[in-house]
Amino acid sequence: MTFTFNDFMKEQMQDPEFRYEYEALEAEQEVMKSVVHERERIGMTQKEFAEKTGLAVSELNELECGYADPTIAMFIRLAEGLGMKLKIELQPA
């Protein structure tokens, strides 16, 4: 029998602490996906976006690839670099 990544994740998700941390990261990843999507939609390069936000291209790349742990302040900065505002809302679980 082969143990797949999906099997591993299913097993890990049974641990409440792992599940909590995974779901917390999922929200960050969704916001970053939205930032990247919007940057690409308006035709802005990473270099142009980095200049607008005051970040190094390498920092921006780390954020977009999920290698960095962005704060809400960083998300606000990224949104402003796109000419947008960050909106955070709570939803029922």
N, CA, C and O atoms as CSV, one atom per row, in Angstrom:
chain,resi,resn,atom,element,x,y,z
A,1,MET,N,N,0.842,-1.185,0.000
A,1,MET,CA,C,0.000,0.000,0.000
A,1,MET,C,C,0.887,1.247,0.000
A,1,MET,O,O,1.866,1.319,0.743
A,2,THR,N,N,0.542,2.212,-0.826
A,2,THR,CA,C,1.298,3.454,-0.941
A,2,THR,C,C,0.664,4.517,-0.053
A,2,THR,O,O,-0.555,4.680,-0.020
A,3,PHE,N,N,1.518,5.229,0.659
A,3,PHE,CA,C,1.079,6.319,1.524
A,3,PHE,C,C,1.292,7.619,0.763
A,3,PHE,O,O,2.433,8.023,0.538
A,4,THR,N,N,0.208,8.280,0.365
A,4,THR,CA,C,0.297,9.487,-0.450
A,4,THR,C,C,0.337,10.736,0.422
A,4,THR,O,O,0.117,10.680,1.632
A,5,PHE,N,N,0.624,11.867,-0.226
A,5,PHE,CA,C,0.605,13.145,0.478
A,5,PHE,C,C,-0.789,13.423,1.028
A,5,PHE,O,O,-0.929,13.934,2.140
A,6,ASN,N,N,-1.820,13.089,0.252
A,6,ASN,CA,C,-3.199,13.298,0.722
A,6,ASN,C,C,-3.479,12.458,1.960
A,6,ASN,O,O,-4.167,12.912,2.874
A,7,ASP,N,N,-2.956,11.249,1.999
A,7,ASP,CA,C,-3.104,10.408,3.193
A,7,ASP,C,C,-2.420,11.069,4.388
A,7,ASP,O,O,-2.964,11.118,5.490
A,8,PHE,N,N,-1.218,11.574,4.139
A,8,PHE,CA,C,-0.464,12.256,5.192
A,8,PHE,C,C,-1.246,13.452,5.731
A,8,PHE,O,O,-1.369,13.629,6.943
A,9,MET,N,N,-1.777,14.278,4.810
A,9,MET,CA,C,-2.515,15.468,5.226
A,9,MET,C,C,-3.782,15.093,5.992
A,9,MET,O,O,-4.125,15.734,6.985
A,10,LYS,N,N,-4.459,14.076,5.535
A,10,LYS,CA,C,-5.674,13.638,6.225
A,10,LYS,C,C,-5.339,13.235,7.667
A,10,LYS,O,O,-6.073,13.556,8.602
A,11,GLU,N,N,-4.241,12.542,7.820
A,11,GLU,CA,C,-3.807,12.124,9.151
A,11,GLU,C,C,-3.413,13.331,9.999
A,11,GLU,O,O,-3.801,13.422,11.164
A,12,GLN,N,N,-2.647,14.256,9.424
A,12,GLN,CA,C,-2.201,15.438,10.164
A,12,GLN,C,C,-3.365,16.334,10.572
A,12,GLN,O,O,-3.342,16.932,11.647
A,13,MET,N,N,-4.370,16.427,9.727
A,13,MET,CA,C,-5.520,17.293,10.005
A,13,MET,C,C,-6.340,16.798,11.199
A,13,MET,O,O,-7.199,17.524,11.699
A,14,GLN,N,N,-6.086,15.587,11.652
A,14,GLN,CA,C,-6.762,15.071,12.847
A,14,GLN,C,C,-6.217,15.732,14.116
A,14,GLN,O,O,-6.882,15.749,15.152
A,15,ASP,N,N,-5.005,16.273,14.023
A,15,ASP,CA,C,-4.380,16.965,15.150
A,15,ASP,C,C,-4.920,18.396,15.187
A,15,ASP,O,O,-4.669,19.159,14.254
A,16,PRO,N,N,-5.655,18.785,16.238
A,16,PRO,CA,C,-6.262,20.121,16.293
A,16,PRO,C,C,-5.252,21.265,16.170
A,16,PRO,O,O,-5.553,22.288,15.555
A,17,GLU,N,N,-4.068,21.104,16.746
A,17,GLU,CA,C,-3.055,22.167,16.667
A,17,GLU,C,C,-2.550,22.317,15.224
A,17,GLU,O,O,-2.409,23.435,14.727
A,18,PHE,N,N,-2.282,21.201,14.562
A,18,PHE,CA,C,-1.848,21.244,13.162
A,18,PHE,C,C,-2.934,21.863,12.294
A,18,PHE,O,O,-2.663,22.722,11.454
A,19,ARG,N,N,-4.166,21.416,12.509
A,19,ARG,CA,C,-5.293,21.923,11.718
A,19,ARG,C,C,-5.432,23.440,11.876
A,19,ARG,O,O,-5.638,24.154,10.894
A,20,TYR,N,N,-5.320,23.928,13.114
A,20,TYR,CA,C,-5.433,25.355,13.387
A,20,TYR,C,C,-4.353,26.127,12.629
A,20,TYR,O,O,-4.650,27.120,11.964
A,21,GLU,N,N,-3.111,25.676,12.726
A,21,GLU,CA,C,-1.995,26.361,12.058
A,21,GLU,C,C,-2.144,26.300,10.539
A,21,GLU,O,O,-1.879,27.286,9.850
A,22,TYR,N,N,-2.557,25.174,10.025
A,22,TYR,CA,C,-2.738,25.018,8.576
A,22,TYR,C,C,-3.826,25.968,8.074
A,22,TYR,O,O,-3.651,26.631,7.052
A,23,GLU,N,N,-4.929,26.031,8.780
A,23,GLU,CA,C,-6.021,26.901,8.365
A,23,GLU,C,C,-5.640,28.381,8.491
A,23,GLU,O,O,-6.096,29.205,7.698
A,24,ALA,N,N,-4.817,28.719,9.472
A,24,ALA,CA,C,-4.344,30.104,9.606
A,24,ALA,C,C,-3.481,30.479,8.405
A,24,ALA,O,O,-3.595,31.588,7.882
A,25,LEU,N,N,-2.635,29.580,7.972
A,25,LEU,CA,C,-1.798,29.834,6.793
A,25,LEU,C,C,-2.630,29.890,5.525
A,25,LEU,O,O,-2.298,30.618,4.590
A,26,GLU,N,N,-3.690,29.137,5.493
A,26,GLU,CA,C,-4.560,29.107,4.317
A,26,GLU,C,C,-5.140,30.497,4.034
A,26,GLU,O,O,-5.255,30.901,2.877
A,27,ALA,N,N,-5.502,31.218,5.085
A,27,ALA,CA,C,-6.043,32.570,4.910
A,27,ALA,C,C,-4.977,33.497,4.318
A,27,ALA,O,O,-5.269,34.280,3.415
A,28,GLU,N,N,-3.744,33.409,4.825
A,28,GLU,CA,C,-2.653,34.228,4.283
A,28,GLU,C,C,-2.415,33.906,2.810
A,28,GLU,O,O,-2.228,34.802,1.986
A,29,GLN,N,N,-2.427,32.625,2.499
A,29,GLN,CA,C,-2.192,32.209,1.114
A,29,GLN,C,C,-3.281,32.727,0.187
A,29,GLN,O,O,-2.990,33.121,-0.942
A,30,GLU,N,N,-4.509,32.735,0.634
A,30,GLU,CA,C,-5.606,33.239,-0.194
A,30,GLU,C,C,-5.450,34.737,-0.466
A,30,GLU,O,O,-5.707,35.200,-1.576
A,31,VAL,N,N,-5.025,35.492,0.555
A,31,VAL,CA,C,-4.815,36.926,0.358
A,31,VAL,C,C,-3.680,37.143,-0.635
A,31,VAL,O,O,-3.794,37.974,-1.535
A,32,MET,N,N,-2.577,36.394,-0.476
A,32,MET,CA,C,-1.449,36.564,-1.401
A,32,MET,C,C,-1.840,36.153,-2.816
A,32,MET,O,O,-1.408,36.790,-3.776
A,33,LYS,N,N,-2.636,35.119,-2.966
A,33,LYS,CA,C,-3.106,34.739,-4.303
A,33,LYS,C,C,-3.895,35.888,-4.924
A,33,LYS,O,O,-3.772,36.158,-6.119
A,34,SER,N,N,-4.699,36.558,-4.115
A,34,SER,CA,C,-5.477,37.700,-4.606
A,34,SER,C,C,-4.563,38.844,-5.014
A,34,SER,O,O,-4.803,39.497,-6.029
A,35,VAL,N,N,-3.518,39.092,-4.236
A,35,VAL,CA,C,-2.569,40.160,-4.553
A,35,VAL,C,C,-1.874,39.851,-5.882
A,35,VAL,O,O,-1.794,40.712,-6.758
A,36,VAL,N,N,-1.376,38.633,-6.025
A,36,VAL,CA,C,-0.685,38.244,-7.261
A,36,VAL,C,C,-1.640,38.324,-8.446
A,36,VAL,O,O,-1.279,38.830,-9.509
A,37,HIS,N,N,-2.852,37.825,-8.261
A,37,HIS,CA,C,-3.842,37.857,-9.343
A,37,HIS,C,C,-4.104,39.295,-9.794
A,37,HIS,O,O,-4.136,39.583,-10.991
A,38,GLU,N,N,-4.287,40.188,-8.832
A,38,GLU,CA,C,-4.581,41.585,-9.175
A,38,GLU,C,C,-3.373,42.243,-9.845
A,38,GLU,O,O,-3.532,42.997,-10.804
A,39,ARG,N,N,-2.172,41.961,-9.345
A,39,ARG,CA,C,-0.960,42.525,-9.952
A,39,ARG,C,C,-0.859,42.089,-11.407
A,39,ARG,O,O,-0.581,42.899,-12.291
A,40,GLU,N,N,-1.086,40.813,-11.645
A,40,GLU,CA,C,-1.011,40.288,-13.006
A,40,GLU,C,C,-2.157,40.814,-13.873
A,40,GLU,O,O,-1.964,41.091,-15.057
A,41,ARG,N,N,-3.350,40.951,-13.285
A,41,ARG,CA,C,-4.510,41.428,-14.030
A,41,ARG,C,C,-4.273,42.834,-14.589
A,41,ARG,O,O,-4.656,43.138,-15.718
A,42,ILE,N,N,-3.638,43.681,-13.783
A,42,ILE,CA,C,-3.398,45.046,-14.251
A,42,ILE,C,C,-2.100,45.157,-15.056
A,42,ILE,O,O,-1.748,46.238,-15.528
A,43,GLY,N,N,-1.394,44.039,-15.209
A,43,GLY,CA,C,-0.191,44.028,-16.045
A,43,GLY,C,C,1.042,44.620,-15.389
A,43,GLY,O,O,1.933,45.122,-16.074
A,44,MET,N,N,1.099,44.565,-14.071
A,44,MET,CA,C,2.244,45.123,-13.351
A,44,MET,C,C,3.273,44.024,-13.115
A,44,MET,O,O,2.931,42.930,-12.665
A,45,THR,N,N,4.522,44.315,-13.416
A,45,THR,CA,C,5.592,43.352,-13.170
A,45,THR,C,C,5.946,43.345,-11.690
A,45,THR,O,O,5.566,44.248,-10.944
A,46,GLN,N,N,6.679,42.315,-11.275
A,46,GLN,CA,C,7.144,42.285,-9.892
A,46,GLN,C,C,8.049,43.487,-9.616
A,46,GLN,O,O,7.988,44.074,-8.536
A,47,LYS,N,N,8.876,43.847,-10.573
A,47,LYS,CA,C,9.783,44.986,-10.384
A,47,LYS,C,C,8.988,46.278,-10.168
A,47,LYS,O,O,9.295,47.055,-9.265
A,48,GLU,N,N,7.972,46.501,-10.995
A,48,GLU,CA,C,7.141,47.702,-10.844
A,48,GLU,C,C,6.416,47.700,-9.502
A,48,GLU,O,O,6.328,48.724,-8.825
A,49,PHE,N,N,5.906,46.546,-9.135
A,49,PHE,CA,C,5.175,46.423,-7.868
A,49,PHE,C,C,6.115,46.640,-6.688
A,49,PHE,O,O,5.759,47.308,-5.717
A,50,ALA,N,N,7.299,46.082,-6.773
A,50,ALA,CA,C,8.281,46.270,-5.707
A,50,ALA,C,C,8.602,47.753,-5.540
A,50,ALA,O,O,8.695,48.245,-4.415
A,51,GLU,N,N,8.770,48.463,-6.645
A,51,GLU,CA,C,9.056,49.893,-6.582
A,51,GLU,C,C,7.909,50.661,-5.931
A,51,GLU,O,O,8.145,51.573,-5.138
A,52,LYS,N,N,6.668,50.297,-6.260
A,52,LYS,CA,C,5.503,50.990,-5.687
A,52,LYS,C,C,5.365,50.738,-4.186
A,52,LYS,O,O,4.887,51.601,-3.449
A,53,THR,N,N,5.783,49.562,-3.739
A,53,THR,CA,C,5.627,49.208,-2.328
A,53,THR,C,C,6.877,49.474,-1.503
A,53,THR,O,O,6.850,49.377,-0.276
A,54,GLY,N,N,7.974,49.809,-2.180
A,54,GLY,CA,C,9.221,50.048,-1.460
A,54,GLY,C,C,9.922,48.776,-1.025
A,54,GLY,O,O,10.793,48.810,-0.156
A,55,LEU,N,N,9.549,47.653,-1.621
A,55,LEU,CA,C,10.178,46.372,-1.302
A,55,LEU,C,C,11.239,46.035,-2.335
A,55,LEU,O,O,11.207,46.540,-3.457
A,56,ALA,N,N,12.169,45.192,-1.958
A,56,ALA,CA,C,13.102,44.629,-2.928
A,56,ALA,C,C,12.339,43.569,-3.719
A,56,ALA,O,O,11.415,42.947,-3.194
A,57,VAL,N,N,12.718,43.363,-4.959
A,57,VAL,CA,C,12.064,42.336,-5.772
A,57,VAL,C,C,12.183,40.974,-5.086
A,57,VAL,O,O,11.245,40.177,-5.124
A,58,SER,N,N,13.315,40.708,-4.469
A,58,SER,CA,C,13.499,39.414,-3.778
A,58,SER,C,C,12.511,39.257,-2.623
A,58,SER,O,O,11.994,38.162,-2.402
A,59,GLU,N,N,12.240,40.346,-1.878
A,59,GLU,CA,C,11.250,40.297,-0.790
A,59,GLU,C,C,9.859,40.019,-1.341
A,59,GLU,O,O,9.114,39.204,-0.798
A,60,LEU,N,N,9.522,40.704,-2.417
A,60,LEU,CA,C,8.217,40.516,-3.032
A,60,LEU,C,C,8.068,39.087,-3.540
A,60,LEU,O,O,7.015,38.471,-3.374
A,61,ASN,N,N,9.112,38.569,-4.152
A,61,ASN,CA,C,9.074,37.203,-4.648
A,61,ASN,C,C,8.857,36.208,-3.514
A,61,ASN,O,O,8.085,35.261,-3.660
A,62,GLU,N,N,9.524,36.414,-2.398
A,62,GLU,CA,C,9.338,35.534,-1.235
A,62,GLU,C,C,7.900,35.582,-0.741
A,62,GLU,O,O,7.328,34.549,-0.395
A,63,LEU,N,N,7.318,36.765,-0.707
A,63,LEU,CA,C,5.919,36.898,-0.298
A,63,LEU,C,C,4.999,36.168,-1.257
A,63,LEU,O,O,4.122,35.412,-0.839
A,64,GLU,N,N,5.206,36.401,-2.561
A,64,GLU,CA,C,4.329,35.800,-3.566
A,64,GLU,C,C,4.461,34.283,-3.612
A,64,GLU,O,O,3.499,33.591,-3.945
A,65,CYS,N,N,5.620,33.763,-3.286
A,65,CYS,CA,C,5.844,32.306,-3.318
A,65,CYS,C,C,5.461,31.628,-2.004
A,65,CYS,O,O,5.468,30.400,-1.910
A,66,GLY,N,N,5.130,32.424,-0.996
A,66,GLY,CA,C,4.732,31.847,0.286
A,66,GLY,C,C,5.889,31.516,1.201
A,66,GLY,O,O,5.724,30.750,2.151
A,67,TYR,N,N,7.077,32.088,0.932
A,67,TYR,CA,C,8.249,31.819,1.759
A,67,TYR,C,C,8.383,32.792,2.912
A,67,TYR,O,O,9.232,32.600,3.782
A,68,ALA,N,N,7.568,33.828,2.936
A,68,ALA,CA,C,7.632,34.839,4.000
A,68,ALA,C,C,6.314,34.818,4.768
A,68,ALA,O,O,5.306,34.313,4.275
A,69,ASP,N,N,6.332,35.355,5.950
A,69,ASP,CA,C,5.158,35.390,6.818
A,69,ASP,C,C,4.656,36.834,6.901
A,69,ASP,O,O,5.076,37.579,7.786
A,70,PRO,N,N,3.759,37.240,5.987
A,70,PRO,CA,C,3.329,38.635,5.953
A,70,PRO,C,C,2.435,39.010,7.133
A,70,PRO,O,O,1.664,38.196,7.640
A,71,THR,N,N,2.562,40.258,7.548
A,71,THR,CA,C,1.708,40.804,8.599
A,71,THR,C,C,0.530,41.529,7.941
A,71,THR,O,O,0.513,41.720,6.725
A,72,ILE,N,N,-0.426,41.920,8.731
A,72,ILE,CA,C,-1.536,42.707,8.206
A,72,ILE,C,C,-1.012,44.027,7.653
A,72,ILE,O,O,-1.491,44.506,6.625
A,73,ALA,N,N,-0.029,44.614,8.332
A,73,ALA,CA,C,0.567,45.856,7.837
A,73,ALA,C,C,1.180,45.652,6.452
A,73,ALA,O,O,1.094,46.536,5.599
A,74,MET,N,N,1.793,44.501,6.227
A,74,MET,CA,C,2.373,44.213,4.910
A,74,MET,C,C,1.268,44.049,3.868
A,74,MET,O,O,1.407,44.524,2.740
A,75,PHE,N,N,0.180,43.386,4.231
A,75,PHE,CA,C,-0.934,43.246,3.292
A,75,PHE,C,C,-1.515,44.614,2.935
A,75,PHE,O,O,-1.892,44.846,1.786
A,76,ILE,N,N,-1.589,45.514,3.906
A,76,ILE,CA,C,-2.075,46.873,3.640
A,76,ILE,C,C,-1.133,47.569,2.658
A,76,ILE,O,O,-1.584,48.218,1.714
A,77,ARG,N,N,0.146,47.435,2.878
A,77,ARG,CA,C,1.159,48.030,2.002
A,77,ARG,C,C,1.047,47.487,0.573
A,77,ARG,O,O,1.145,48.242,-0.395
A,78,LEU,N,N,0.843,46.183,0.453
A,78,LEU,CA,C,0.693,45.569,-0.865
A,78,LEU,C,C,-0.583,46.059,-1.553
A,78,LEU,O,O,-0.577,46.361,-2.746
A,79,ALA,N,N,-1.667,46.134,-0.795
A,79,ALA,CA,C,-2.928,46.618,-1.367
A,79,ALA,C,C,-2.769,48.053,-1.861
A,79,ALA,O,O,-3.232,48.390,-2.951
A,80,GLU,N,N,-2.124,48.889,-1.072
A,80,GLU,CA,C,-1.907,50.283,-1.478
A,80,GLU,C,C,-1.040,50.360,-2.730
A,80,GLU,O,O,-1.245,51.237,-3.569
A,81,GLY,N,N,-0.081,49.461,-2.863
A,81,GLY,CA,C,0.759,49.410,-4.052
A,81,GLY,C,C,-0.025,49.073,-5.308
A,81,GLY,O,O,0.399,49.376,-6.424
A,82,LEU,N,N,-1.175,48.444,-5.110
A,82,LEU,CA,C,-2.074,48.113,-6.225
A,82,LEU,C,C,-3.158,49.173,-6.411
A,82,LEU,O,O,-4.011,49.056,-7.290
A,83,GLY,N,N,-3.110,50.221,-5.560
A,83,GLY,CA,C,-4.154,51.237,-5.619
A,83,GLY,C,C,-5.457,50.754,-5.014
A,83,GLY,O,O,-6.539,51.179,-5.416
A,84,MET,N,N,-5.342,49.861,-4.044
A,84,MET,CA,C,-6.521,49.257,-3.422
A,84,MET,C,C,-6.444,49.406,-1.912
A,84,MET,O,O,-5.452,49.901,-1.376
A,85,LYS,N,N,-7.503,48.974,-1.226
A,85,LYS,CA,C,-7.548,48.937,0.225
A,85,LYS,C,C,-7.753,47.484,0.640
A,85,LYS,O,O,-8.416,46.715,-0.055
A,86,LEU,N,N,-7.179,47.124,1.771
A,86,LEU,CA,C,-7.373,45.787,2.330
A,86,LEU,C,C,-8.655,45.784,3.154
A,86,LEU,O,O,-8.880,46.678,3.970
A,87,LYS,N,N,-9.487,44.782,2.939
A,87,LYS,CA,C,-10.709,44.624,3.716
A,87,LYS,C,C,-10.655,43.250,4.378
A,87,LYS,O,O,-10.496,42.230,3.708
A,88,ILE,N,N,-10.788,43.240,5.692
A,88,ILE,CA,C,-10.793,41.990,6.440
A,88,ILE,C,C,-12.166,41.839,7.058
A,88,ILE,O,O,-12.698,42.779,7.649
A,89,GLU,N,N,-12.728,40.672,6.922
A,89,GLU,CA,C,-14.038,40.435,7.513
A,89,GLU,C,C,-14.075,39.075,8.189
A,89,GLU,O,O,-13.370,38.147,7.793
A,90,LEU,N,N,-14.902,38.975,9.205
A,90,LEU,CA,C,-15.103,37.703,9.889
A,90,LEU,C,C,-16.325,37.015,9.304
A,90,LEU,O,O,-17.335,37.650,9.006
A,91,GLN,N,N,-16.212,35.715,9.149
A,91,GLN,CA,C,-17.307,34.917,8.627
A,91,GLN,C,C,-17.533,33.735,9.556
A,91,GLN,O,O,-16.604,33.292,10.230
A,92,PRO,N,N,-18.738,33.228,9.599
A,92,PRO,CA,C,-18.972,32.030,10.410
A,92,PRO,C,C,-18.085,30.883,9.949
A,92,PRO,O,O,-17.836,30.720,8.755
A,93,ALA,N,N,-17.612,30.096,10.900
A,93,ALA,CA,C,-16.735,28.960,10.582
A,93,ALA,C,C,-17.510,27.862,9.893
A,93,ALA,O,O,-16.940,26.827,9.549
